[in-house]
Amino acid sequence: MPAQFNLPPLRETLPMKILLAVDGSAHSLAACRYLAAFPLGKPTEVEILTVVNPPDVVLTGQTELWYPQFIEHQEERARQVTETARDAISHLDASVTSHQMTGHIGHCIVERAKENQADVVVVAAKGHSAFERVLLGSVSDYVATHAACSVLVVRPEIGEDGQPVQDVPEGRIGHATIAVDNREVSTKLMDELCQFAWTDQHHLVAITASVKLEVFREDILATTMEEAARRRTEARRCADAASERLLECGARSEGYSIEVEHVGEGLVDFAESNHSDLIVLGDTGRSALSRFFLGSTSRYVLHHVHCSVLIIR
C-alpha cells in the first residue's frame, strides 16, 4: 500500500444504502439508536428489515389449527417492530423504507442485502461477557461471515441491569480504532471510511499491528533483523498516512504502530485501553468461500472485542 492515501471522488449522486435488521429486542433497538448517531454520508437510504422465522413443524390436522394464527401473530409483531425501529431512527436524515421476509433469519438478511445492493448491513450482537462475545450470536455471526457487503455489528453499552443503555447521546462514536496494514484492502477501507461525515468530534486512531520479533526462532531472527526494521518503519508510515487521510476527511486523528504476539489480540487490547466505541477492519472476502472463513484477525476481533465492529468489504 502506498504511503499516501489519496482522496477518492465523493459519492454525490449514489446514495448509501443501509439494511437495518431488527427483531424487537432491546439489543436491536440499541442498534437503531447507534445507527441514528452514526455520521452517515448523504444522501442515505435505510431499509428496515424484519424476518418471520416459522417453527420447524410437520403440518398435521392439529398444527393446521394454530399454525396460521401463529404466523399472523408473528407478522403483526414484525410490523410493530418495524414501527418502533422507524421511530428510533426518526431523526436520521435518510429515506426510510421497510421490508418483511419469512425464513431463516441470517439467510434472509444476507439475501435481502444482495437483492437490494446494500452497502452496509447493520445488525445487533447480543453477547457482552467474555464468554458471550466468543459465541457472538448465530444471526450476527452468520451475517458478518456471509454478507458480500460491509457489516456493522453493534454491541451496545450495557447498564447495571444487564440491558442496553437506553439514552444514547448524539455523537456516540467519540473514539474509533481503525486497523490498517500494507494490503490493498486497507486502501479500499480508507476510501469507504472517508464517505462518512466525520467531524472534529470524532477521534479516529489509525493503527498497524505487527508480530513481535521475539516470536520467531533465533536462527530465523538473525536473518530477518534488517527486514524487520524496514517493515517496522513501513508500518509506522502506513499508520501515519492513514491518519493524515482521516484528518483530511474531517476527523481528529493520529497514527500508532504496535508490535504484538497476536495481531487480533493486540487490536482488541488497544481498542479496550483506548475506550473505543468502534473498531474498523477491512476484509477481502468477496467469494463465498473466503467469506465463510472470514479473516482470522477479523474473526478474532469480532468475537472478542468489547465494542461495535465495522467490517468493510
C-alpha positions in Angstrom: 0.0 0.0 0.0 1.4 3.4 -0.9 2.4 5.7 2.0 -0.1 8.3 0.8 -3.8 7.7 0.7 -5.4 10.0 -2.0 -8.9 11.3 -1.5 -11.4 9.4 -3.7 -14.2 11.2 -5.6 -17.2 11.8 -3.3 -20.4 10.0 -3.8 -22.5 13.0 -4.8 -25.2 11.1 -6.7 -25.2 7.5 -5.5 -27.0 7.1 -2.1 -25.5 5.0 0.7 -27.8 2.0 1.1 -28.2 0.6 4.6 -30.0 -2.5 5.6 -31.1 -2.3 9.2 -32.1 -5.8 10.5 -34.3 -5.6 13.7 -36.1 -8.2 15.8 -37.7 -6.1 18.6 -35.1 -7.0 21.2 -33.5 -4.3 23.4 -30.2 -5.0 21.7 -31.8 -4.5 18.3 -33.3 -1.2 19.5 -29.9 -0.1 20.7 -28.5 -0.9 17.3 -31.1 1.5 15.8 -30.0 4.3 18.2 -26.4 3.6 17.4 -27.1 4.0 13.7 -29.0 7.2 14.4 -25.9 8.6 16.0 -23.5 7.4 13.2 -22.0 10.1 11.0 -23.6 8.8 7.8 -22.8 10.4 4.4 -25.6 12.0 2.4 -27.8 11.0 0.7 -28.7 7.9 2.6 -31.4 5.2 2.2 -32.3 2.9 5.1 -34.4 -0.2 4.7 -35.7 -1.7 7.9 -35.8 -5.5 7.6 -37.9 -7.8 9.8 -37.9 -11.6 9.4 -40.6 -14.0 10.5 -38.9 -17.3 11.4 -41.7 -20.0 11.3 -41.3 -23.0 13.6 -40.0 -26.2 12.1 -43.1 -28.4 12.5 -44.8 -31.0 10.4 -48.2 -29.8 9.3 -50.9 -32.1 10.6 -54.6 -31.7 11.3 -53.8 -30.4 14.7 -51.0 -28.0 13.7 -53.2 -26.6 11.0 -55.5 -25.3 13.7 -52.9 -23.0 15.3 -50.1 -22.5 12.7 -51.9 -19.9 10.5 -52.8 -17.8 13.6 -49.2 -18.1 14.9 -47.8 -16.8 11.6 -50.3 -14.0 11.6 -49.3 -13.0 15.1 -45.6 -13.1 14.2 -46.3 -10.9 11.1 -48.2 -8.4 13.2 -45.4 -8.3 15.7 -42.9 -7.7 12.9 -45.0 -4.7 11.8 -44.9 -3.3 15.3 -41.1 -3.9 15.5 -40.7 -2.0 12.2 -42.6 1.0 13.6 -40.5 1.0 16.8 -37.3 0.9 14.7 -38.6 3.7 12.4 -39.3 5.9 15.5 -35.8 5.2 16.9 -34.1 6.5 13.7 -36.7 9.3 13.0 -34.1 12.0 13.5 -31.8 10.4 10.9 -31.5 12.4 7.7 -32.4 9.5 5.4 -35.0 8.0 3.2 -36.6 5.1 5.2 -38.5 2.1 3.9 -39.3 -1.3 5.3 -39.4 -4.9 4.1 -40.6 -8.2 5.7 -39.4 -11.7 4.9 -40.1 -15.2 6.1 -37.5 -17.9 6.7 -34.1 -18.4 8.3 -33.2 -15.0 9.8 -29.5 -14.9 8.9 -30.1 -16.2 5.4 -32.9 -13.7 4.8 -30.7 -10.8 5.9 -27.9 -11.8 3.6 -30.2 -12.4 0.6 -32.0 -9.1 1.1 -28.7 -7.2 1.3 -27.7 -8.8 -2.0 -31.1 -8.2 -3.7 -31.2 -4.5 -2.6 -27.4 -4.0 -3.3 -26.9 -2.7 0.2 -23.6 -1.0 1.1 -23.8 -1.8 4.8 -25.9 -4.2 6.9 -26.5 -3.2 10.5 -27.2 -6.0 13.0 -27.0 -6.3 16.8 -24.7 -8.6 18.7 -26.2 -9.9 21.9 -23.1 -11.2 23.7 -21.3 -8.9 26.3 -19.5 -11.1 28.8 -16.1 -12.5 27.7 -17.8 -15.9 27.1 -20.8 -14.5 25.3 -18.6 -12.4 23.0 -16.8 -15.5 21.8 -20.2 -17.1 21.0 -21.3 -13.8 19.5 -24.7 -14.8 18.3 -25.9 -17.0 15.5 -27.5 -14.2 13.4 -24.8 -11.6 13.7 -22.1 -14.2 13.2 -23.8 -15.6 10.1 -24.4 -12.1 8.6 -20.8 -11.0 9.3 -19.4 -14.1 7.7 -21.7 -14.5 4.7 -22.7 -11.0 3.6 -20.9 -9.7 0.5 -21.1 -6.1 1.6 -19.8 -4.3 4.7 -21.4 -5.2 8.0 -21.8 -3.1 11.2 -22.1 -5.4 14.2 -23.4 -3.2 17.0 -22.5 -4.2 20.6 -24.4 -1.7 22.7 -23.3 -0.4 26.1 -24.8 -2.5 28.9 -26.1 -1.0 32.1 -26.1 -2.3 35.6 -29.4 -4.1 35.0 -27.8 -6.2 32.2 -29.7 -4.4 29.5 -28.6 -2.0 26.8 -28.4 1.6 27.9 -31.5 3.4 26.7 -30.2 7.0 26.4 -27.5 7.3 23.7 -26.2 10.8 23.2 -25.7 12.2 19.7 -22.1 11.7 18.5 -21.9 8.4 20.4 -18.9 7.4 18.4 -16.3 9.6 20.1 -13.4 7.2 19.7 -12.7 4.6 17.0 -9.8 2.3 16.2 -9.0 1.9 12.5 -6.9 -1.2 11.7 -4.7 -0.7 8.6 -1.8 -2.6 7.0 0.1 -2.7 3.8 -2.5 -4.6 1.7 -4.8 -3.2 -0.9 -7.8 -3.9 1.3 -6.7 -1.1 3.6 -6.6 1.4 0.8 -10.2 0.4 0.0 -11.1 0.6 3.7 -9.9 4.2 3.8 -11.9 5.0 0.6 -15.0 3.8 2.3 -14.4 5.4 5.6 -14.0 8.8 4.0 -17.5 8.6 2.6 -18.8 9.1 6.2 -19.4 12.6 7.6 -16.6 12.7 10.2 -16.1 15.8 12.3 -13.6 17.0 14.9 -15.9 15.4 17.5 -14.7 12.0 16.3 -11.3 10.8 17.4 -10.1 8.1 15.0 -6.9 6.2 15.7 -5.2 4.5 12.7 -3.2 1.6 13.9 -0.9 -1.0 12.4 -0.2 -4.2 14.4 2.7 -6.5 13.5 4.1 -9.6 15.1 6.9 -9.1 17.6 10.4 -10.5 16.6 10.5 -12.5 19.8 8.0 -15.0 18.5 10.4 -16.1 15.7 13.1 -18.7 16.2 16.6 -17.4 16.9 18.0 -18.8 13.6 15.3 -17.1 11.6 15.5 -13.9 13.7 19.2 -13.4 12.8 18.4 -13.2 9.1 15.4 -11.0 9.4 16.6 -8.2 11.6 17.1 -5.8 8.7 13.9 -6.8 7.0 12.0 -6.4 10.3 13.4 -2.9 10.8 12.3 -2.0 7.3 8.8 -3.4 8.0 8.6 -1.5 11.3 9.3 1.7 9.5 6.8 1.0 6.8 4.2 0.1 9.3 4.5 3.5 11.0 4.4 5.3 7.7 1.3 3.3 6.9 -0.4 4.4 10.1 0.7 8.0 9.8 -0.5 8.1 6.1 -3.9 6.7 7.1 -4.1 9.3 10.0 -3.4 12.1 7.6 -6.1 10.9 5.2 -8.6 10.8 8.1 -7.7 14.3 9.1 -8.5 15.4 5.5 -11.9 13.7 5.9 -12.7 16.0 8.9 -11.9 13.8 11.9 -9.4 14.2 14.6 -6.8 11.5 14.0 -3.5 10.1 15.0 -1.4 7.1 13.9 0.0 4.3 16.0 2.2 1.2 15.2 2.3 -1.6 17.7 4.2 -4.9 17.9 2.3 -7.8 19.5 2.4 -11.6 19.8 -1.1 -12.0 18.3 -2.4 -9.3 15.9 -6.1 -9.9 16.8 -5.5 -9.9 20.5 -3.3 -6.7 20.2 -6.1 -4.9 18.3 -8.7 -5.9 20.9 -6.4 -4.8 23.8 -5.7 -1.5 22.1 -9.4 -0.8 21.4 -10.2 -1.5 25.0 -7.4 0.5 26.5 -8.4 3.5 24.3 -12.1 3.1 25.3 -13.1 2.8 21.6 -16.8 2.9 20.7 -16.0 1.2 17.4 -13.2 -0.8 15.7 -13.0 -0.8 11.9 -11.5 -3.7 9.9 -11.0 -4.4 6.2 -11.9 -7.8 4.8 -11.1 -9.1 1.3 -13.8 -11.8 1.4 -15.8 -11.4 -1.9 -16.1 -15.1 -2.8 -18.5 -17.3 -0.8 -15.5 -19.4 0.4 -13.4 -16.5 1.6 -16.3 -15.0 3.4 -17.0 -18.4 5.1 -13.6 -18.4 6.6 -13.5 -14.6 7.1 -10.1 -13.3 8.0 -8.5 -14.9 11.1 -7.8 -11.4 12.6 -11.3 -10.1 11.7 -13.0 -13.1 13.2 -10.9 -12.9 16.4 -11.7 -9.2 16.9 -15.4 -9.8 16.1 -15.6 -12.4 18.8 -13.5 -10.8 21.5 -13.7 -7.0 21.3 -15.9 -5.1 23.8 -17.2 -2.6 21.3 -19.0 -2.4 18.0 -17.3 -3.7 14.9 -17.5 -2.4 11.3 -16.2 -4.9 8.7 -15.6 -3.1 5.4 -15.6 -5.1 2.2 
